[in-house]
Amino acid sequence: MYDMGTRKRALALVAQGRSLNSVSKETGLSRAAIRSWQNRIEPLDGRAGPCPRCGDTATEVEHPSAYSYLLGLYLGDGCISSFKRGVYFLRIACADAWPGLIDACAEAVRIARPANKVFRIQGQGCQYVTAFSKHWPCFFPQHGPGKKHERRIALEPWQREIVDAHPWEFIRGLIHSDGCRIMNWTTRIVGGERRRYEYPRYFFTNLSADILGLFTGALDQVGVEWTQPNSRNISVARRASVALMDAHVGPKY
């Protein structure tokens, strides 16, 4: 839990026109935390409160931008399993190579259910960010038996509203789970000599055609051009589109 002074100092840097990436690198704070403070600087009080989705009257999800990011993470590398007495545990796999991603994932889970403790369970080459709650299926109605690519995946109308309002957070979550930023290379003739030419590129890989469609739909919304070289990959390689992705997503860290 960060104190109010830390929160205000981070937001002051953002107010100077600094990007979330640069503030995160300077302060060591996760981008998810800084982003959530832009919506609400006061610490969450830790009380569970009612579920916004399964009450007599459904209400809006609090902190929708953080939820949009978490939804992307869940669709990429997350799963929900039954525990006992109506309790479920959400588990999202995050590679050890990206400690910043692990922190951002844990922060997004904590924001979603602030009264539920977030655990980090070490696996082979990765950490599983995990939290228990009776309401994970309410937050992620895509939960169901079997693998995601073997069943239909579609957003509920309330989820679609959130993703449409916060498409970059959704894209970031999907890239952080099943995507990457790499340097491609090719050769070309310059002045009669063949020279190596390198350029950045984003890839997103998923076996589910539905999830690929959700990703490309969000890219279309924000004006990012993409291609689909095969049935499981989406590529972003045009210079202007890569620049947009760098400004709003960036490489894993």
Secondary structure by P-SEA (a helix, b strand, c coil): cccaaaaaaaaaaaaacccaaaaaaaccccaaaaaaaaacccccccccccccccccccccccaaaaaaaaaaaaacbbbbbbccccbbbbbbbbbcccaaaaaaaaaaaaaacccbbbbbbbcccbbbbcccccccccccccccccccccbbbbbcaaaaaaaaacaaaaaaaaaacccbbbbbbbccccccbbbbbbbbbbbbbbccaaaaaaaaaaaaaabbbbbbccccbbbbccaaaaaaaaacccccc
